[in-house]
């Protein structure tokens, strides 16, 4: 059986707390930016996640740091920021 990406098929739950799943985040990005293909979405959310983790950037600061068209940068930043809030930040 050929392996499938984590985001393929039906999935009810997100990744475990404390983790980052680029497939999951890319799928969230594509729900707002359907013109993006999956590999591009993965690359963009990985880039944003690296900035978020290495430079502690979120929200508007992360949007400004991404070298992308402003609307796309805002969408990518929103997904990365929300992922951090849901899966990294203490509750």
Secondary structure, 3 states (H helix, E strand, C coil): CCCCCCCCCCCCCCCCCCCCCHHHHHHHHHHHCCCCCHHHHHHHHHHHHHHHHHHCCCHHHHHHHCCCCHHHHHHHHHHHHHHHHHHCCCC
